[in-house]
Amino acid sequence: MIKCTVLINLVGCPGQLVYTTSSTSTRRDSINTSSNKTHRQAAIATVLALSFGTLVGVAVLSVLGVSLYSGLTNTRELLIKNATVEMATVKRSLTNLFDPMENRARDVANLIYQGEINPDDETSIDKGLLLSLSGARHIIGIGFLYPDLTVKMAERASNRVVKTEYTDSPVTAALAKEMKVNPVGSWGPLTYVPNVGEAVLNFRQPITKDGVFVGVVLIAVPVSEVSAIIQNNGLAKDEARFILYGKNHLLTQQGFRVDSSKLTYKGITPKLSDISDPILSTIWTARRIPFRLYQGGANFQGHYTEVDGNRYQFIYSELNGYTDKPLIIGYRLPYEDAGKQVIRLALAGLVGVIILIISIGIALVIGRKISRPIKALAIASQKISSLDFDKVDTLPPSRLKELNEASEAYNTMLRGLSWFENYVPKSLVRKLMSSGDPHSETRDVTVMFTDIVGFTPQAENMSSEAVAQMLNHHFELVTSCIEAEGGTVDKFIGDAVMAFWGAPELQEDHTARACRAAIAIRKAIIADNTLRTEKGLTPIKMRIGIHTGQLVVGNIGSSGRLNYTVVGDTVNVAQRIEQLGKELAPRFDDDILILVSADVRTEAHLTLTFEDAGLYSVKGRDGKLEIFHLT
């Protein structure tokens, strides 16, 4: 019996152990050993003085640095300015081409709205379209799409109006349907015109009068006109210029003409992967190197690519709103041409940069030596905040006096916390940390008591190590089920466990949580008994008692020794209910007997089976208590 009693008070669940394991002792011994070692130390002030002295010695490079910075800044601004101007020039040329097309389409639409052009009068519409075509040399045709999918098109090449029916064209039908729903002028997708022999950009202006869809004014400009714009405006003559239709299709390129027999994108424009230019075709797929010296921001974008060992620079910018996809305007340069000025600056400052790098390296080495122990201290402190002391390593000594003192203070604190965690449940500490000041108060709480049936005679036939191992394993199973439902393990009393719900956290369903925890304990013990039976060990039988009511919760004890616990009649009644299991065990064929009070059954609000066990008197309480068996 003496052996058993001593063992019972030396065991518990993880986070609440009193028994000191050998691994913990070993770690504490290592802490003591490491803290006794002495090293040569230096003050941080001394180290910083040496560091700044080194930096002062390197300060002679500042003049060179300023010169390099000024040169790089001027070069960067010049490159950005040139690219910005060239992109802006091309964009302006294209908008000067496209915007008048929009205005011409809207002018025709206004004439129809005003009645000066009558779409239903062939003479009027033909004359109006031909007059609108004159003077706009970039436009190859102006047409009018009727609701019946008939199109009248004034062609510049023939200077006449051609009438064509597209009743069987799903594309034309889709266009008419779109314009009915969205009566706002817009640019459409590229369209290939066979009699022109190339793709055209087109603007569509729907017309609706008095709620009735009248038709659509259509204006088209060939891609060749766009090519002429970038050939003659903005970009330098020796730069490979291009316009992409979206990211993956080529609209036009310097020296490139569309071969209608090889068109691959719905008969409109080829994919980049299909063109013969090995550089432009891989603008997005080749190894890309971002610009480090300058960025164009909203003015332009760019990157380097590497093809067959040669590097090229691409400058490009998006122009939106003139087709269904963005037009990407750009040009490319050989890397050597783009970086001539930068290379000259780099060579001029190479020696100075090498010296600067060495100086920075010295400063970094010194800084890292200073920051490494500080960083280690910060990381270790963060680990301590999670209360996982077993995962926290001790800090090594430092040659810096102040940091060494901080490491020793930290290691001393860690030793104290390592002992502290064996006596205070970490789950309770975390709850108190989150809930704030644990002042004493009266609160509705649910209390549970568990007890192993026949533990004392069973323990007398076991070795001390076996008893400790069995209890530790048992308490771990029980505690994990309790904490899984948000419960707090208050104490271990021999082979019994006392736990409660509803404090320190406010839990509206504390009674239900306790019942679920009891069911989970039953399942865990039954599963564990199966393993014990397979090993030839005696299965464990348990009694569990649960009661709910008002209790005083908070810090109870003296100023030097406090326990966060619950005090009141509810605790006594819960224990008495558990003890009633001795009397009621023969009546219920249940190895894990769970008994609850009528208050628990009423407040749990669970779809569980509660079997009426009858009315019983409990010690220290007037009247009889109605008891239920939780099956």
PEDA-V691617 format. One record per residue. N is the residue number from 0. RES is the residue in one small letter. BURIAL is b if it has 16 or more other C-alpha atoms within 10 Angstrom, else e. Layout:
((N RES BURIAL) (N RES BURIAL))
This chain:
((0 m e) (1 i e) (2 k e) (3 c b) (4 t e) (5 v e) (6 l b) (7 i b) (8 n b) (9 l b) (10 v b) (11 g b) (12 c b) (13 p b) (14 g b) (15 q b) (16 l b) (17 v b) (18 y e) (19 t e) (20 t e) (21 s e) (22 s e) (23 t e) (24 s e) (25 t e) (26 r b) (27 r b) (28 d e) (29 s e) (30 i b) (31 n e) (32 t e) (33 s b) (34 s b) (35 n e) (36 k e) (37 t e) (38 h e) (39 r e) (40 q e) (41 a e) (42 a e) (43 i e) (44 a e) (45 t e) (46 v e) (47 l e) (48 a e) (49 l e) (50 s b) (51 f e) (52 g e) (53 t e) (54 l e) (55 v e) (56 g e) (57 v e) (58 a e) (59 v e) (60 l b) (61 s e) (62 v e) (63 l b) (64 g b) (65 v e) (66 s e) (67 l b) (68 y e) (69 s e) (70 g b) (71 l b) (72 t e) (73 n e) (74 t b) (75 r b) (76 e e) (77 l e) (78 l b) (79 i b) (80 k e) (81 n e) (82 a b) (83 t b) (84 v b) (85 e b) (86 m b) (87 a b) (88 t b) (89 v b) (90 k b) (91 r e) (92 s b) (93 l b) (94 t e) (95 n e) (96 l b) (97 f b) (98 d e) (99 p e) (100 m b) (101 e b) (102 n e) (103 r b) (104 a b) (105 r b) (106 d e) (107 v b) (108 a b) (109 n e) (110 l e) (111 i b) (112 y e) (113 q e) (114 g e) (115 e e) (116 i b) (117 n b) (118 p b) (119 d e) (120 d e) (121 e e) (122 t e) (123 s e) (124 i b) (125 d b) (126 k b) (127 g b) (128 l b) (129 l b) (130 l e) (131 s b) (132 l b) (133 s e) (134 g e) (135 a b) (136 r e) (137 h b) (138 i b) (139 i b) (140 g b) (141 i b) (142 g b) (143 f b) (144 l b) (145 y b) (146 p e) (147 d e) (148 l b) (149 t b) (150 v b) (151 k b) (152 m b) (153 a b) (154 e b) (155 r b) (156 a e) (157 s e) (158 n e) (159 r e) (160 v b) (161 v e) (162 k e) (163 t e) (164 e e) (165 y e) (166 t e) (167 d e) (168 s e) (169 p e) (170 v e) (171 t b) (172 a e) (173 a e) (174 l e) (175 a b) (176 k e) (177 e e) (178 m b) (179 k b) (180 v e) (181 n e) (182 p e) (183 v e) (184 g b) (185 s b) (186 w b) (187 g b) (188 p b) (189 l b) (190 t b) (191 y b) (192 v e) (193 p e) (194 n e) (195 v e) (196 g e) (197 e b) (198 a b) (199 v b) (200 l b) (201 n b) (202 f b) (203 r b) (204 q b) (205 p b) (206 i b) (207 t b) (208 k e) (209 d e) (210 g e) (211 v e) (212 f b) (213 v b) (214 g b) (215 v b) (216 v b) (217 l b) (218 i b) (219 a b) (220 v b) (221 p b) (222 v b) (223 s b) (224 e b) (225 v b) (226 s b) (227 a e) (228 i b) (229 i b) (230 q b) (231 n e) (232 n b) (233 g b) (234 l b) (235 a e) (236 k e) (237 d e) (238 e e) (239 a b) (240 r b) (241 f b) (242 i b) (243 l b) (244 y b) (245 g b) (246 k b) (247 n e) (248 h b) (249 l b) (250 l b) (251 t b) (252 q b) (253 q b) (254 g e) (255 f e) (256 r e) (257 v b) (258 d e) (259 s b) (260 s e) (261 k e) (262 l b) (263 t e) (264 y e) (265 k e) (266 g b) (267 i b) (268 t b) (269 p b) (270 k b) (271 l b) (272 s e) (273 d e) (274 i e) (275 s e) (276 d e) (277 p e) (278 i b) (279 l b) (280 s b) (281 t b) (282 i b) (283 w e) (284 t e) (285 a e) (286 r e) (287 r b) (288 i e) (289 p e) (290 f e) (291 r e) (292 l e) (293 y b) (294 q b) (295 g b) (296 g e) (297 a e) (298 n b) (299 f b) (300 q b) (301 g b) (302 h b) (303 y b) (304 t b) (305 e b) (306 v b) (307 d e) (308 g e) (309 n e) (310 r b) (311 y b) (312 q b) (313 f b) (314 i b) (315 y b) (316 s b) (317 e b) (318 l b) (319 n e) (320 g e) (321 y b) (322 t b) (323 d e) (324 k b) (325 p b) (326 l b) (327 i b) (328 i b) (329 g b) (330 y b) (331 r b) (332 l b) (333 p b) (334 y b) (335 e e) (336 d e) (337 a e) (338 g e) (339 k e) (340 q e) (341 v b) (342 i e) (343 r e) (344 l b) (345 a b) (346 l e) (347 a e) (348 g e) (349 l e) (350 v e) (351 g b) (352 v b) (353 i e) (354 i e) (355 l b) (356 i e) (357 i e) (358 s b) (359 i e) (360 g e) (361 i e) (362 a b) (363 l e) (364 v e) (365 i e) (366 g e) (367 r e) (368 k e) (369 i b) (370 s e) (371 r e) (372 p b) (373 i e) (374 k e) (375 a b) (376 l b) (377 a e) (378 i e) (379 a b) (380 s e) (381 q e) (382 k b) (383 i b) (384 s e) (385 s e) (386 l b) (387 d e) (388 f b) (389 d e) (390 k e) (391 v b) (392 d e) (393 t b) (394 l b) (395 p e) (396 p b) (397 s b) (398 r b) (399 l b) (400 k b) (401 e e) (402 l b) (403 n b) (404 e e) (405 a b) (406 s b) (407 e b) (408 a e) (409 y b) (410 n b) (411 t b) (412 m e) (413 l b) (414 r b) (415 g e) (416 l e) (417 s b) (418 w b) (419 f b) (420 e b) (421 n b) (422 y e) (423 v b) (424 p b) (425 k b) (426 s b) (427 l b) (428 v e) (429 r e) (430 k b) (431 l b) (432 m e) (433 s e) (434 s e) (435 g e) (436 d e) (437 p b) (438 h e) (439 s e) (440 e e) (441 t e) (442 r b) (443 d b) (444 v b) (445 t b) (446 v b) (447 m b) (448 f b) (449 t b) (450 d b) (451 i b) (452 v b) (453 g e) (454 f b) (455 t e) (456 p e) (457 q e) (458 a b) (459 e e) (460 n e) (461 m e) (462 s e) (463 s b) (464 e e) (465 a e) (466 v b) (467 a b) (468 q e) (469 m e) (470 l b) (471 n b) (472 h b) (473 h b) (474 f b) (475 e b) (476 l b) (477 v b) (478 t b) (479 s b) (480 c b) (481 i b) (482 e b) (483 a e) (484 e b) (485 g b) (486 g b) (487 t b) (488 v b) (489 d b) (490 k b) (491 f b) (492 i e) (493 g b) (494 d b) (495 a b) (496 v b) (497 m b) (498 a b) (499 f b) (500 w b) (501 g b) (502 a b) (503 p b) (504 e b) (505 l e) (506 q b) (507 e e) (508 d e) (509 h b) (510 t b) (511 a b) (512 r b) (513 a b) (514 c b) (515 r b) (516 a b) (517 a b) (518 i b) (519 a b) (520 i b) (521 r b) (522 k e) (523 a b) (524 i b) (525 i b) (526 a e) (527 d b) (528 n b) (529 t e) (530 l e) (531 r e) (532 t e) (533 e e) (534 k e) (535 g e) (536 l e) (537 t e) (538 p e) (539 i b) (540 k b) (541 m b) (542 r b) (543 i b) (544 g b) (545 i b) (546 h b) (547 t b) (548 g b) (549 q b) (550 l b) (551 v b) (552 v b) (553 g b) (554 n b) (555 i b) (556 g e) (557 s e) (558 s e) (559 g e) (560 r e) (561 l e) (562 n e) (563 y b) (564 t b) (565 v b) (566 v e) (567 g e) (568 d e) (569 t b) (570 v b) (571 n b) (572 v b) (573 a b) (574 q b) (575 r b) (576 i b) (577 e b) (578 q b) (579 l b) (580 g b) (581 k e) (582 e e) (583 l e) (584 a e) (585 p e) (586 r e) (587 f e) (588 d e) (589 d e) (590 d b) (591 i b) (592 l b) (593 i b) (594 l b) (595 v b) (596 s b) (597 a b) (598 d b) (599 v b) (600 r b) (601 t e) (602 e e) (603 a b) (604 h e) (605 l e) (606 t e) (607 l e) (608 t e) (609 f b) (610 e e) (611 d e) (612 a b) (613 g e) (614 l e) (615 y e) (616 s e) (617 v b) (618 k e) (619 g e) (620 r e) (621 d e) (622 g e) (623 k e) (624 l b) (625 e e) (626 i b) (627 f b) (628 h b) (629 l b) (630 t e))
